[in-house]
């Protein structure tokens, strides 16, 4: 158990590629919406801002660097938050598409899913009676027959190519096996600590949101890497978000919130912004006597190269 005086990093995943506009009117879609919500989340206390892009016309996930460039430079100018660009994109994107913008911006941090997996929210489709855009229904229902592909070769390519430009990674681990995949690459010398492990709970196809599973992931990571060599963080999907990330902090970890992971702020109540979720988890943590890490402190903890070395 870590000391309660240590600093907790809050990450905020602003829009993602899983939720569709019909799930929430507050999901940021346009570059201006993503920019404004990201800046507000940083002002609320998020040290790391995790970013995807969407087609501004209909909200469809896009890997287009031209769209990223409509909001990322503004976020960089307005905040000192760590910019974390997805390499996951969506299940519909090729690896080359997913890497297009990270290759250009050379970010301090990128997300990196640690394995291929079934990744789906298709049961949600039955709960939506009206769709805002034609593409959404097929997109959500189609997840039932889609696989998120990140082979060992894909992961190696991302590590080597982006690692060479000084980018470090948020290792997204959706199951225990993903920790072992990461250990494989550590053993091969392709990645070095301090590792930033983002354990994801509650996604259909990955490890469930049972609180006991967090202990499994934490103790497995301790055994594989040694607690002194990594930073543990947790995201909880949907209704599990706040309870699981609070538990993560108590277990010595960091937290991730944002509309990518949950469109709710409370039971049955849609979050009106990413910052609302950041403010809520910050309040909970500070009431528990945790201190919130600044972007500078997060950079020091994670060994990041600094915002002056990126090219937005």
N, C-alpha and C positions, 0 to 999 in steps of 0.2 A: 504494500500500500504506500503510495507516494505521499509526501508531506502536503498538507493542505495549503502551504504557503507558495507552492510552485505555480508557475504561470500556465494557463490553459489557452491553447490556440483555438480560436473560433474560425472555421472555414464556412464560407457561404457559397452554395452551388445555385446559381441564379436562375437558370431556365432549363438546362438539360436537353435531352432529346427523347424522353420517354413520355412525359405528359403532353397532351394535345390541348389546343385552345378551348375546346368544349368542356374540359374538366375544370377550368377556372377562368373567369374574366380577368383575373389579376396576373395571370401568367405573362411575363414580359415576352413580347414577340418582336417588335421593331427594334432597330438599333438604338433609337432614343429611349425606349422603355428599358432595354437591357442596361444601357449606360446609366440611366437615372437610378434604377433599382440597385445596381452594383455600387454606385457611389454612396447611396444612402445606407446600404448594408455595411460598407467600410466605415462610414461615420458612426454607425451604431456599435461598432466594435469588432467586425470581422477583419482578421489580419490577412486572410487568404480569400481571394475571390476566384471561384472556379467558373469558367466560361465556355458555353457553346454558342453557336450562332443559329439564327432561324431566318427563313425567307420572310421579309417584311410584309409581303402581300398576303400570305395565308398561314404563316407560323410553322411551315414545314421545316424540319432540321436541315441545315445546309453546312457543307464544309468550305464554302466559297470564301477565300481570303478577302475578297473585296467587301463582303458583308462584315467580317470581323473588323476590318479597318475602319468601318463606320462608327464603331463604339469603343474598341480597345484603347486607341491613343487618347481618347477623352478621359477614360477611367484612369489611365496612367498619369495624365496631367493633373487630375483633380484629387487623387489620393496617393498615399504611399503604400497601399496594400500590395501584397504579393499577387501577381497575376498568374493564374494556373489555367492553362489551356488544355482542353480535352484532346486526347489521342484516341478516345473511344468513339466519338462522333455518334453514330447510330448503327444499328444492325444492317441498314441499307447501304452503308458507305463502304468503299474499298479502303484498303490500308493506305494507298497513295492519296486518296481524297482526305482521309483523316489526318495525314501528316502535312498537308499542303500549307496550312497557316503556321503550325509550330516550326516548320523549317524556315519560314520567313522571319518570324518575330524573335526566335531564339529565346523563349521565355525562361524565367527563373525556375518555373515548375510546370510540369505536365502531369495529367492523370495517366495511369497505365494499368489497364485491367490485366490481372495476372493469370489469364487462361480463357479458353473458349468455353462457352456455357449456353444453356437455355436461359433466356432472359426475357421475361414476359409479364405483361399486365393485362393479357387478353380477357380475363374474367370481368374486368371493369367495363368492357364494352356493353354488357347486358344492362348496366345501370344507367346508361346514357340514352335518353330518348330523343334528343335533338342534337345534331352535329352542325357546327358552324361552317365547316369546310368539307368539300367532297372527299378529300384524301384521308381524313381522320379515321373514319370507321374501318376502312380496309387496313390502315396502318396499325391500329390497335388490335383488331381481330387477327391480323396476319402474324402477330408475334407468336401465336401458338405454333406456327410452323417455321420459325426463324431461329437461327443460332447466332449468337455474337461470337465472331471468329477472332481469336488472338492465339495463334499457334506459338510453339516455342520459337520458331523461326521469326514470326512477326515480332514477338517480344524482344528477341535479340536484336533485330534490326532497329527497333525504336530505341533501345538502350544504347546501342553503339552510335547511331546517327545523332540523336538528340543529346546524348551524354557528351559527345565530342564538342558540342557547342556550349557546354556548361550547364545544361538544363538538368535539374534533379526531379524526382518523381514522387507523386502521390500514388503509392502502390495500392490499387483497389482490389481487395480480397473478399470475394463473395462466398467463399467456403474455405474449409480447413485445407483442402488440397492446394489452394492458391498460395497459402503460406509456404508449403513445401516447394511449389514452383519457384517462388521467390528465393528460397534457400538454395535451390539449384543454381540460380544465376549468381548469387553471392559466392557460392563455392567455386564457380567458374571465373570469378574475378571481374564480372561484367558490371557489377554495381557494388558500391561501398557505402558504409554508414556515414552519418546517421540516417537510417531508413525512416521514411514516413509511411506507416502502414495504415490505410483506411479500411477498416473492417466494416463491411456492408451487411446489414441484417434485414430480412423481411422481403427480399425480392424473390418472386416465384422463379425457381431454378437455382437459387442459392441457399445459403444457410438460413434457417428460420429465425424469427425475432424472439425466441424464448430467451429470457435473461440468462439461463444456464449456459447458453451457447457463447455468450461473451466471455465467460470464464474459460471455456474451451479454447477460443481463439487467442485469448491473452496468454494463457499458460503455454499453449503451443508455440506462440511467438517467442516467449521467454526461453523456451527450451531450444528453439532453432537458432536464435540470434543473440540471446543474452539481453536482458532488459536495458542495460546501459548502451546498447548499440542501435536502438530504434525508438521512435516515438509512435505511440499507439493513438489512433483516432477512430471514431465510430460515427457511422450514419445509420439512421433507422428509417425504413421506408414507411410512408403513410402515417397511420395513427400511432405507430411505434416510435416516432421521431424523438419527441421530447423526453420520454421516460428512458429510452435506451441511451441517449447521449448524456443524460444526467448520470446514469449509472456508469458510463464510461469515465467521466471525470472523477467519480468517487474511486474507481479502480485505477486511477493514475493516468488516465488518457486525456485526449483532446476531443473536440466535438465538431461535427459538421451539420449545418442546417441549410435550408434554402428550398425554393419551390421546385427544384429538380427532384428532391427527395420526398417532399410532402406538400400538397397544396392547402393544408389545414394549419390553423393556429390552435384550435381546440376541437373537441368532439363536435362534428357537424358544422363547424364554423370555418369558412375559407380564410386563409391568410390574405390580407390586402396588399402585402409587400414582403419581400425578402427581409427587409430591415425589421419588420414586426417580429419575425421569428428570431432574428439575431438579438433583438432587445429582450425577448422573453427568455432565451437561454442565458443571456448575460445576467439578467436579474436573478434567475435561479442559482447560477453558479456563485454570484457575489453574495447571495444570502447564505450559501454554504461555505463562505469564507475563502473561496478561490479567487485568485487574481487573474485578470485577462491579459494575455500577451499582446503587446503592440506589434505592428508589422516588423519593426526593427528587431524586437526580441524573437519573433518567429524566424526571421532570417538567420539570426545567430544560432538558434536551436537546431535548425535544419541544414545549416551550412550552405545557404543560397548565395549566388554570385552578386546579387544586388540589381536593382531596377535600372541602374545606369548602363548595364551590359545587355539590355534587350533592345529590339529594333521594331517597335510597334508601327 
